[in-house]
Amino acid sequence: MSGATTDPRMNSRRPPSRGFELSWSDPRLRALVWQVVIIGGVAGLIWYLVSNTMTNLQVRRIATGFGFLDRVAGIPIGEHSIDYDPAVHSYGRAIWIGVLNTLRVSVVGIILSTILGTLVGIARLSKNWLLSRLAAVYVETIRDIPLLLQLFFWYAVVQGLPAPRASLHPVEGVFLSNRGIKVPLLEWQDAHSWALAAFVLGWIGTASWARMATRKQEATGIRPRVWPAGLALMIGFPVLVWAALGAPFTLEMPVLRGFNFVGGLTISPEYGALTLGLVLYTASYTAEIVRSGILSVATGQWEAAGALGLRPGSVMRLIVLPQALRVIIPPMTSTYLSLAKNSSLAVAIGYQDVVSIINTILNQTGQAVEGIAMIMLVYLTISVSISLFMNWYNARIALVER
């Protein structure tokens, strides 16, 4: 016979099949049970808190729900990026304006603090003794003073500027007074919108060209130049579109009329003090993160680049900083989150962000639970968005083993 024979002794040693069984000694069963218990406990706690809150509100005859958002606000808001009339628009629009004001502070603060912090962090490592000492004094002084005190200080400085009639006039069209900073404002036209769209398309084209250049470098070892294409697509193309549509360029200059200025763009004392305080405070932490990231790069990288004849600036920009980013990005995420949350201190100096506006609304309507919930949701959304973007960028620049 060609078939294989079966040893009956082998069959006698094999236990009978009983299907898929789990016992308490199985770690998979214990993990599943604990997950169910924890999820059930959290769900039960949430149900208890919500039920207890709703019962207490009903007993005290306090209105609940978000129906108040459609009522006329009647809240004067000094700074608003969209049209707003307190006698016409609703609480919901007022809250949306507060969200936009918070985003305006957070986004501008993140960009400026990153630039300033990077420069200060590099300056701390400079071989120039005076420059490095000044950077060290800035970092050690600013980050050791509570942020709220700094906001009070900068607000007092801005309020200490002269009145509009005696305002400071450093350059043409710029005025500094206790009413804020007045600068010329570009009168936006359709040509500018088309030029902006051309810039976005040019940026996409430049990014595509850079990826193609990277693939060609990996294949041939020769990388085509990216900057000429970027210059043509991101600057030349928008300028060409703008010129083809008539090249409009009209500035609205601020003019003193009576006791205040008319026209131009106004940077209010509250917004200016808040942004300045947040930028200077956050930049002191950013500087230390950048400094530690640069120091994490091996000294041999500097020596090898110097042996190739590269200038110190080129070494920092092309070799050191790209490697240091992998150390810099994770702690920078926490720094950005702190800046966004610290913007809630705006209420202390009178800047009407989302916290200030919702506090006014809940004082008028008594909807405290809904108001606090909306504040939490706004900051949660901002924080999660920052975290997702930074995690994506961190994964994008991570080293990949091949």
C-alpha positions as CSV (number, residue, x, y, z in Angstrom):
1,M,0.0,0.0,0.0
2,S,1.2,3.5,-0.8
3,G,-0.8,5.3,1.9
4,A,0.8,6.2,5.2
5,T,0.0,4.1,8.2
6,T,-1.4,5.6,11.4
7,D,0.0,4.7,14.8
8,P,-2.9,4.2,17.2
9,R,-0.6,5.2,20.1
10,M,-0.4,8.7,18.7
11,N,-4.1,9.0,18.6
12,S,-4.4,7.9,22.2
13,R,-2.1,10.7,23.3
14,R,-4.2,13.5,21.6
15,P,-7.0,14.9,23.9
16,P,-10.4,14.9,22.4
17,S,-11.4,18.1,20.6
18,R,-13.9,20.2,22.7
19,G,-14.0,23.4,20.5
20,F,-12.9,26.9,21.6
21,E,-12.8,27.2,25.4
22,L,-11.7,30.0,27.7
23,S,-10.8,29.7,31.3
24,W,-10.1,32.4,33.9
25,S,-6.4,31.5,33.6
26,D,-6.5,32.7,30.0
27,P,-5.2,36.3,29.8
28,R,-7.5,37.0,26.9
29,L,-10.6,36.3,29.0
30,R,-9.3,38.4,31.9
31,A,-8.5,41.3,29.6
32,L,-12.0,41.1,27.9
33,V,-13.7,41.0,31.3
34,W,-11.8,44.0,32.7
35,Q,-12.5,46.0,29.6
36,V,-16.2,45.3,29.9
37,V,-16.2,46.2,33.6
38,I,-14.3,49.5,33.0
39,I,-16.4,50.5,30.1
40,G,-19.6,49.7,32.0
41,G,-18.3,51.6,35.1
42,V,-17.5,54.7,33.0
43,A,-20.9,54.6,31.2
44,G,-22.7,54.1,34.6
45,L,-20.8,57.1,36.1
46,I,-21.6,59.3,33.1
47,W,-25.3,58.2,33.3
48,Y,-25.4,59.0,37.0
49,L,-23.8,62.5,36.6
50,V,-26.1,63.4,33.7
51,S,-29.2,62.1,35.4
52,N,-28.4,63.8,38.7
53,T,-27.7,67.1,37.0
54,M,-30.9,67.0,35.0
55,T,-32.9,66.2,38.2
56,N,-31.4,69.0,40.1
57,L,-32.0,71.5,37.3
58,Q,-35.7,70.4,37.1
59,V,-36.1,70.7,40.9
60,R,-34.7,74.2,40.8
61,R,-36.8,75.1,37.7
62,I,-33.7,76.0,35.7
63,A,-34.1,75.9,31.9
64,T,-32.0,73.4,30.0
65,G,-31.1,72.9,26.4
66,F,-29.5,75.0,23.7
67,G,-32.6,76.8,22.5
68,F,-31.2,80.1,23.9
69,L,-28.6,80.2,21.0
70,D,-31.3,81.5,18.7
71,R,-32.2,84.5,20.9
72,V,-31.0,88.0,20.3
73,A,-27.6,88.5,22.0
74,G,-27.5,92.1,22.9
75,I,-23.9,91.8,23.8
76,P,-21.5,94.4,22.4
77,I,-18.4,92.9,21.0
78,G,-15.5,95.2,20.1
79,E,-13.6,92.9,17.8
80,H,-15.4,90.6,15.3
81,S,-14.1,89.1,12.1
82,I,-17.6,88.7,10.7
83,D,-20.6,91.1,10.7
84,Y,-22.3,91.4,14.1
85,D,-25.0,93.6,15.4
86,P,-26.0,93.0,19.1
87,A,-29.5,94.2,18.4
88,V,-30.0,91.7,15.5
89,H,-27.7,88.7,15.8
90,S,-28.1,85.8,18.1
91,Y,-26.1,84.3,21.0
92,G,-24.9,81.6,18.6
93,R,-23.3,84.1,16.3
94,A,-21.7,85.8,19.3
95,I,-20.2,82.5,20.4
96,W,-18.9,81.9,16.9
97,I,-17.2,85.3,17.0
98,G,-15.6,84.3,20.3
99,V,-14.3,81.1,18.7
100,L,-12.8,83.1,15.8
101,N,-11.2,85.5,18.2
102,T,-9.6,82.6,20.1
103,L,-8.4,81.0,16.9
104,R,-6.9,84.3,15.8
105,V,-4.8,84.6,18.9
106,S,-3.8,80.9,18.9
107,V,-2.8,80.6,15.3
108,V,-0.8,83.9,15.2
109,G,0.7,83.0,18.6
110,I,1.9,79.6,17.4
111,I,3.5,81.0,14.3
112,L,5.3,83.9,15.9
113,S,6.4,82.0,19.0
114,T,7.8,79.2,16.8
115,I,9.9,81.8,14.8
116,L,11.1,83.7,17.8
117,G,11.8,80.6,19.9
118,T,13.8,79.0,17.1
119,L,15.9,82.2,16.7
120,V,16.5,82.4,20.4
121,G,17.3,78.7,20.8
122,I,19.9,79.0,18.0
123,A,21.2,82.2,19.6
124,R,21.8,80.4,22.9
125,L,24.3,78.1,21.1
126,S,26.1,81.0,19.3
127,K,29.8,81.4,19.7
128,N,29.2,85.1,20.2
129,W,29.3,85.5,24.0
130,L,27.0,88.6,24.2
131,L,24.4,87.1,22.0
132,S,24.3,83.8,23.8
133,R,24.1,85.5,27.2
134,L,21.3,87.8,26.1
135,A,19.3,84.8,24.9
136,A,19.9,83.0,28.1
137,V,18.7,86.0,30.2
138,Y,15.6,86.2,28.1
139,V,14.7,82.6,28.5
140,E,15.5,82.4,32.2
141,T,13.6,85.6,33.0
142,I,10.5,85.3,30.9
143,R,9.6,81.7,31.7
144,D,10.0,82.2,35.4
145,I,7.4,85.0,35.6
146,P,3.7,83.9,35.7
147,L,2.0,84.5,32.4
148,L,-0.9,86.4,33.9
149,L,1.5,89.0,35.4
150,Q,3.1,89.4,32.0
151,L,-0.2,90.0,30.4
152,F,-1.0,92.7,33.0
153,F,2.4,94.3,32.4
154,W,2.0,94.4,28.6
155,Y,-1.5,95.7,28.8
156,A,-0.4,98.4,31.2
157,V,2.4,99.3,28.7
158,V,0.0,99.6,25.8
159,Q,-2.5,101.6,27.9
160,G,0.4,103.9,28.8
161,L,0.9,105.0,25.2
162,P,-0.2,108.6,24.4
163,A,-3.7,109.5,23.3
164,P,-4.5,109.4,19.5
165,R,-3.9,113.2,19.0
166,A,-0.3,112.7,20.4
167,S,0.2,109.2,19.1
168,L,3.6,107.8,18.1
169,H,4.2,107.8,14.4
170,P,7.3,105.7,13.6
171,V,6.7,105.2,9.9
172,E,4.2,106.4,7.3
173,G,0.7,105.1,7.9
174,V,1.5,103.5,11.3
175,F,0.3,105.1,14.6
176,L,0.7,103.9,18.2
177,S,-1.7,105.1,20.8
178,N,-3.6,103.9,23.8
179,R,-6.5,103.0,21.4
180,G,-4.2,100.4,19.7
181,I,-2.0,100.2,16.7
182,K,-3.3,101.5,13.4
183,V,-1.7,100.3,10.1
184,P,-2.7,100.7,6.5
185,L,-5.2,98.1,5.2
186,L,-5.3,96.7,1.7
187,E,-8.6,97.1,-0.1
188,W,-9.4,93.6,-1.1
189,Q,-10.6,93.0,-4.6
190,D,-11.4,90.1,-6.9
191,A,-7.9,90.3,-8.4
192,H,-6.5,89.6,-5.0
193,S,-8.7,86.5,-4.5
194,W,-7.6,85.1,-7.9
195,A,-4.0,85.8,-7.0
196,L,-4.4,84.0,-3.7
197,A,-6.0,81.0,-5.6
198,A,-3.0,81.0,-8.0
199,F,-0.6,81.0,-5.0
200,V,-2.4,77.9,-3.5
201,L,-2.2,76.1,-6.9
202,G,1.5,77.1,-7.2
203,W,2.2,75.7,-3.7
204,I,0.5,72.4,-4.7
205,G,2.6,72.3,-7.9
206,T,5.8,73.0,-6.0
207,A,5.1,70.3,-3.5
208,S,4.5,67.8,-6.4
209,W,7.7,68.9,-8.1
210,A,9.6,68.4,-4.8
211,R,8.3,64.9,-4.4
212,M,9.2,64.1,-8.0
213,A,12.7,65.5,-7.4
214,T,13.0,63.2,-4.3
215,R,12.0,60.1,-6.3
216,K,14.5,61.0,-9.1
217,Q,17.3,61.5,-6.5
218,E,16.6,58.1,-5.0
219,A,16.7,56.6,-8.5
220,T,19.7,58.4,-10.0
221,G,21.4,60.2,-7.2
222,I,20.9,63.5,-8.9
223,R,18.3,65.9,-7.5
224,P,16.7,68.5,-9.8
225,R,16.5,72.0,-8.4
226,V,13.2,72.8,-6.7
227,W,13.6,76.4,-5.9
228,P,13.3,77.7,-9.5
229,A,10.0,75.9,-10.0
230,G,8.8,77.1,-6.6
231,L,9.8,80.7,-7.4
232,A,7.9,80.6,-10.7
233,L,4.8,78.8,-9.4
234,M,4.4,80.5,-6.0
235,I,5.5,84.0,-6.9
236,G,5.6,84.5,-10.6
237,F,2.3,82.8,-11.4
238,P,0.3,84.8,-8.7
239,V,1.9,88.0,-9.8
240,L,1.1,87.3,-13.4
241,V,-2.6,86.6,-12.5
242,W,-2.7,89.8,-10.5
243,A,-1.2,91.9,-13.3
244,A,-3.5,90.4,-15.9
245,L,-6.5,91.5,-13.8
246,G,-5.4,95.1,-13.6
247,A,-2.9,94.9,-10.8
248,P,-5.1,96.8,-8.2
249,F,-3.2,97.9,-5.1
250,T,-5.0,100.5,-3.0
251,L,-4.2,101.0,0.7
252,E,-6.7,102.4,3.1
253,M,-4.7,104.8,5.3
254,P,-5.7,105.6,8.9
255,V,-6.7,109.2,9.4
256,L,-7.1,111.1,12.6
257,R,-10.6,112.5,13.0
258,G,-11.7,114.0,16.2
259,F,-10.4,112.0,19.1
260,N,-9.7,108.7,17.2
261,F,-8.5,107.3,14.0
262,V,-10.7,106.3,11.1
263,G,-9.8,103.8,8.4
264,G,-7.0,101.3,8.2
265,L,-6.5,98.2,10.3
266,T,-6.7,98.4,14.1
267,I,-4.8,96.1,16.4
268,S,-6.6,96.7,19.7
269,P,-4.7,97.1,23.0
270,E,-6.3,93.9,24.4
271,Y,-5.4,91.8,21.4
272,G,-1.9,93.3,21.1
273,A,-1.1,92.7,24.8
274,L,-2.5,89.2,24.8
275,T,-0.6,88.1,21.6
276,L,2.6,89.8,22.7
277,G,2.5,88.2,26.1
278,L,1.7,84.7,24.8
279,V,4.4,84.9,22.1
280,L,7.1,86.0,24.4
281,Y,6.2,83.5,27.1
282,T,5.8,80.5,24.8
283,A,8.9,81.4,22.8
284,S,11.0,81.0,26.0
285,Y,10.0,77.3,26.2
286,T,10.3,76.8,22.5
287,A,13.9,78.1,22.6
288,E,14.9,75.5,25.1
289,I,13.2,72.8,23.1
290,V,15.1,73.9,20.0
291,R,18.4,74.1,21.8
292,S,18.0,70.6,23.2
293,G,17.1,69.3,19.8
294,I,20.2,70.8,18.2
295,L,22.4,69.5,21.0
296,S,21.0,66.0,20.4
297,V,22.7,65.9,16.9
298,A,26.1,64.3,17.1
299,T,29.1,66.6,16.9
300,G,30.4,64.5,14.0
301,Q,27.7,65.9,11.8
302,W,29.1,69.4,12.3
303,E,32.7,68.3,11.7
304,A,31.8,66.3,8.6
305,A,29.9,69.2,7.1
306,G,32.7,71.6,8.0
307,A,35.2,69.3,6.3
308,L,33.0,69.5,3.1
309,G,33.4,73.3,3.2
310,L,29.8,74.1,4.1
311,R,29.1,77.4,5.9
312,P,27.7,77.3,9.5
313,G,24.3,78.6,8.3
314,S,24.0,76.0,5.6
315,V,25.1,73.3,8.1
316,M,22.3,74.4,10.5
317,R,19.7,74.7,7.8
318,L,20.4,71.6,5.7
319,I,21.9,69.1,8.1
320,V,21.4,69.8,11.8
321,L,17.8,71.2,12.0
322,P,16.3,68.4,9.8
323,Q,17.8,65.8,12.2
324,A,16.9,67.8,15.3
325,L,13.2,68.1,14.2
326,R,12.7,64.5,15.3
327,V,13.5,65.5,18.9
328,I,11.9,68.9,18.7
329,I,8.4,68.0,17.4
330,P,7.0,65.9,20.2
331,P,7.6,68.4,23.0
332,M,6.5,71.3,20.7
333,T,3.1,69.7,20.6
334,S,2.6,70.2,24.3
335,T,3.9,73.8,23.9
336,Y,1.3,74.6,21.3
337,L,-1.4,73.0,23.3
338,S,-0.4,75.1,26.3
339,L,-0.5,78.3,24.2
340,A,-4.0,77.6,22.9
341,K,-5.2,76.9,26.5
342,N,-3.4,79.9,28.0
343,S,-5.3,82.1,25.5
344,S,-8.3,81.7,27.9
345,L,-6.5,84.3,30.2
346,A,-7.7,86.9,27.7
347,V,-10.7,87.5,30.0
348,A,-8.3,89.1,32.6
349,I,-7.4,92.0,30.2
350,G,-10.7,92.4,28.5
351,Y,-10.2,90.6,25.2
352,Q,-13.4,89.0,24.2
353,D,-12.5,85.4,23.3
354,V,-14.8,82.5,23.6
355,V,-14.5,82.2,27.4
356,S,-15.3,85.9,27.9
357,I,-18.3,85.9,25.6
358,I,-19.8,82.6,27.0
359,N,-19.3,83.8,30.5
360,T,-21.4,86.9,29.7
361,I,-24.0,84.7,28.0
362,L,-24.4,82.3,30.9
363,N,-24.7,85.3,33.3
364,Q,-27.6,86.6,31.2
365,T,-29.3,83.3,30.5
366,G,-28.4,81.1,33.5
367,Q,-27.4,78.3,31.1
368,A,-24.2,77.5,33.1
369,V,-24.0,73.8,32.2
370,E,-24.4,74.4,28.5
371,G,-22.0,77.3,28.5
372,I,-19.2,75.4,30.3
373,A,-19.8,72.4,28.0
374,M,-19.4,74.6,24.9
375,I,-16.2,76.1,26.3
376,M,-14.8,72.6,26.9
377,L,-15.9,71.4,23.5
378,V,-14.1,74.4,21.8
379,Y,-10.8,73.8,23.6
380,L,-11.0,70.1,23.1
381,T,-11.5,70.6,19.4
382,I,-8.6,73.0,19.1
383,S,-6.3,70.7,21.2
384,V,-7.2,67.6,19.2
385,S,-6.7,69.4,15.9
386,I,-3.2,70.5,17.0
387,S,-2.3,67.1,18.2
388,L,-3.5,65.4,15.0
389,F,-1.5,67.8,12.8
390,M,1.7,67.5,14.9
391,N,1.4,63.7,15.0
392,W,1.0,63.6,11.3
393,Y,4.0,65.8,10.7
394,N,6.0,63.8,13.2
395,A,5.2,60.6,11.4
396,R,6.0,62.3,8.1
397,I,9.6,63.2,9.1
398,A,10.3,60.0,11.0
399,L,13.2,57.9,9.8
400,V,12.0,54.8,7.9
401,E,14.1,51.7,7.9
402,R,14.5,50.1,4.4
